Amino acid sequence: MKRFVAWLRSGTPLAIFLKCVGTASALISLFLGAVQVKNVVTKWRAGQTAARELLAAADFKLNTRDYAQAWVLASQAVDSYPSLAPAKAKQLAVAMAWLRDISSGSGDPSFSAVSDKLTPVLLRAASRTQGREKADVLAHLGWLTFLKWRDGARNLSVAQPYQQALAIDPGNLYAHAMLAHWLLYPGGGEGTLADARVHFAAALASAKTPEERQFVRSWEAAALMNRDEEFAPELVRLAAAMAAQGDTLSPATRSKILWLAYTLPGWRGLDHLTDSVALTQQQDAFPWLTHGLDAAERNPLYRGVFARLTELSGDTAGAVLRYQAILKEFPALPGNARAYLAGAVRRRELSTRRP
């Protein structure tokens, strides 16, 4: 400090004056620079706070399955803060979740309209990611391609992105499940049930969380239901496996499986429950499918399934009681139902009287 003062006082009056002016200018510039830095830091912190708020809002909307609003919020974060990696990650997460859950009843104008909106984000992500993350993105690009194919763009190669994903990550859950779905889709991949089983089994083996298991199982059920009653026995086997492993399906999905596997075959189908499905699988599947469904207890046909399974298990007396209860509680049954139940009661009673 003494040296600076001595330097400042040395020289002619003009020199001293110029030194003072220069020093003052330097101090003012330093102060202004500090203020500017402070403003930049303040703006940066405000921007970070705003970005976190946008991403938190996007996350909330994503958890409520309001994908359109989640997309808007995540995109605002990316547009406002393009270098913020969490914003890009959230936008990608919203895009993939929206694609996985898209349906014609979700308020979307068309599958292609949503697909076109999300395509650029997925393509950019595919170019910048590696390994499993890249395979996840490619699998969703495959699903996006399928949605456009279903909307009429039949010249698209749906399977190719799935195969690319599996080349990068052979155990990729999304690629296996989505490819299996494509193989079974009517007019689509033209695969066999055996082919699809291999991919669904690989996807299930890769599932690490209950949510991932739920994803695989729900897509497997959807793929089988797309073929209506053609794969009804496989749906029953799937339900038995899910019951044994503690998996779940929505009441709506279980109700549709019941419709395909039991309602459509009707009362005549009760004599063929074990033609394609083992008795133990039927015994595991049916109670699991009907659990918690109020309509199941009020459905005489489903009561008949329980009675038939009781009979097949060897409890003839218990089966007769169940058949008789149905006849008593549902007096307005159609003729074919009453004929089946009355015939079943007579046959079982006669079998118990034989020496």
C-alpha positions, -999 to 999 in steps of 0.1 A, spaced: 0 0 0 29 24 9 45 17 -25 12 24 -43 9 58 -25 45 67 -32 40 58 -69 8 79 -70 26 110 -55 57 107 -77 61 127 -109 47 160 -122 13 173 -111 -1 163 -144 12 128 -141 -2 125 -105 -36 137 -118 -36 112 -146 -26 84 -122 -55 94 -99 -80 94 -128 -67 61 -140 -69 45 -105 -104 58 -100 -115 45 -134 -101 11 -126 -119 10 -92 -152 20 -109 -147 -6 -136 -140 -32 -109 -171 -22 -90 -193 -23 -121 -178 -57 -130 -186 -70 -96 -222 -58 -99 -225 -73 -133 -212 -107 -121 -237 -105 -92 -265 -98 -116 -255 -127 -138 -253 -151 -108 -287 -138 -95 -302 -144 -129 -286 -178 -132 -299 -188 -97 -334 -175 -106 -333 -195 -138 -323 -226 -120 -352 -221 -96 -376 -215 -124 -363 -246 -143 -367 -268 -111 -403 -255 -107 -411 -263 -143 -396 -298 -140 -414 -304 -107 -447 -294 -123 -440 -316 -153 -432 -345 -129 -465 -339 -111 -485 -340 -144 -466 -371 -155 -475 -389 -124 -512 -381 -130 -509 -393 -166 -517 -358 -179 -491 -363 -206 -501 -333 -228 -495 -309 -199 -464 -327 -187 -450 -323 -223 -458 -286 -224 -440 -280 -191 -410 -301 -198 -406 -284 -233 -408 -250 -217 -379 -260 -194 -359 -272 -224 -367 -241 -245 -358 -217 -217 -327 -236 -205 -314 -256 -235 -282 -266 -218 -299 -280 -187 -295 -318 -189 -323 -326 -164 -347 -307 -186 -338 -328 -216 -340 -359 -195 -375 -350 -183 -388 -342 -217 -375 -375 -230 -391 -393 -200 -425 -377 -207 -422 -385 -244 -416 -422 -238 -442 -425 -210 -468 -408 -233 -461 -432 -261 -463 -463 -239 -497 -452 -225 -512 -437 -256 -547 -448 -265 -575 -436 -287 -596 -428 -257 -570 -405 -241 -582 -373 -258 -554 -374 -285 -566 -366 -320 -547 -395 -335 -518 -417 -328 -498 -400 -356 -505 -365 -343 -488 -373 -310 -461 -394 -327 -451 -365 -350 -449 -342 -319 -425 -365 -301 -404 -378 -329 -377 -350 -329 -370 -354 -292 -366 -392 -296 -344 -389 -326 -321 -363 -309 -319 -385 -278 -310 -416 -300 -281 -397 -314 -267 -385 -281 -272 -415 -258 -254 -448 -255 -260 -483 -242 -292 -492 -225 -305 -456 -226 -300 -456 -264 -318 -490 -267 -347 -477 -246 -350 -447 -270 -348 -470 -301 -375 -493 -287 -398 -463 -282 -390 -452 -318 -402 -486 -328 -434 -482 -309 -438 -448 -324 -434 -464 -358 -460 -489 -350 -485 -462 -340 -480 -445 -374 -483 -479 -391 -516 -485 -373 -527 -450 -385 -522 -461 -421 -485 -458 -429 -482 -494 -439 -449 -489 -457 -430 -484 -425 -406 -511 -410 -419 -515 -375 -396 -543 -364 -363 -526 -374 -359 -502 -344 -367 -530 -320 -340 -552 -336 -315 -523 -334 -323 -518 -297 -317 -555 -290 -284 -554 -309 -272 -527 -285 -289 -542 -253 -299 -578 -258 -319 -579 -227 -338 -546 -232 -372 -549 -216 -390 -524 -238 -377 -538 -271 -386 -574 -262 -421 -566 -250 -429 -543 -279 -415 -566 -305 -435 -595 -290 -466 -573 -292 -458 -566 -329 -454 -602 -337 -489 -610 -325 -506 -579 -338 -533 -588 -364 -519 -582 -399 -486 -570 -383 -455 -590 -375 -469 -623 -385 -451 -641 -357 -462 -672 -338 -473 -675 -302 -441 -694 -295 -420 -665 -309 -438 -639 -287 -434 -661 -256 -397 -660 -260 -396 -622 -261 -421 -617 -233 -401 -641 -211 -369 -622 -219 -386 -589 -210 -399 -603 -177 -364 -616 -169 -350 -581 -173 -377 -565 -151 -361 -552 -119 -390 -534 -103 -427 -542 -97 -436 -514 -122 -415 -530 -149 -431 -564 -142 -465 -547 -145 -455 -532 -178 -445 -565 -193 -475 -584 -180 -500 -558 -191 -485 -557 -226 -485 -594 -228 -522 -595 -219 -529 -567 -244 -510 -585 -272 -530 -617 -266 -564 -599 -263 -557 -582 -297 -565 -616 -312 -598 -619 -294 -607 -654 -284 -580 -670 -305 -556 -670 -276 -581 -674 -248 -563 -705 -234 -530 -686 -233 -547 -657 -215 -559 -682 -188 -523 -696 -185 -510 -661 -182 -535 -653 -155 -525 -684 -136 -488 -675 -138 -496 -639 -127 -516 -653 -97 -488 -675 -87 -462 -647 -89 -483 -620 -72 -487 -599 -103 -517 -576 -109 -539 -565 -138 -565 -537 -139 -601 -548 -133 -609 -537 -169 -583 -560 -183 -593 -589 -161 -629 -584 -171 -620 -586 -208 -600 -618 -202 -631 -633 -184 -652 -623 -214 -629 -639 -239 -621 -670 -220 -654 -678 -203 -683 -656 -215 -679 -662 -252 -677 -700 -249 -708 -699 -227 -723 -728 -208 -711 -753 -233 -676 -741 -227 -678 -754 -191 -673 -790 -204 -641 -779 -221 -623 -759 -194 -594 -783 -193 -592 -792 -229 -563 -768 -235 -555 -756 -200 -545 -777 -170 -570 -779 -141 -544 -765 -117 -540 -735 -139 -577 -730 -142 -580 -732 -104 -553 -705 -100 -565 -683 -128 -602 -680 -123 -603 -668 -87 -575 -643 -94 -594 -630 -125 -627 -625 -106 -612 -612 -73 -628 -579 -63 -652 -578 -93 -687 -574 -79 -702 -585 -112 -685 -619 -110 -707 -629 -80 -738 -618 -98 -729 -636 -130 -745 -671 -131 -721 -683 -158 -691 -674 -136 -707 -691 -107 -710 -721 -130 -673 -720 -137 -666 -722 -100 -690 -751 -97 -674 -769 -127 -639 -764 -112 -652 -778 -79 -665 -808 -97 -633 -813 -117 -613 -812 -84 -632 -843 -72 -657 -826 -49 -689 -838 -66 -712 -831 -37 -699 -796 -34 -704 -791 -71 -740 -802 -70 -747 -778 -42 -732 -750 -63 -752 -760 -94 -784 -761 -74 -778 -727 -58 -774 -711 -92 -807 -726 -104 -824 -713 -72 -809 -678 -72 -813 -671 -109 -848 -683 -119 -848 -662 -151 -819 -681 -166 -821 -688 -204 -831 -722 -215 -796 -734 -224 -782 -724 -190 -810 -742 -171 -806 -772 -193 -769 -774 -186 -773 -769 -148 -802 -794 -145 -783 -820 -166 -751 -815 -145 -771 -820 -112 -787 -851 -125 -755 -866 -138 -736 -859 -106 -765 -872 -84 -766 -904 -104 -729 -908 -102 -730 -906 -64 -758 -932 -62 -739 -958 -81 -724 -986 -59 
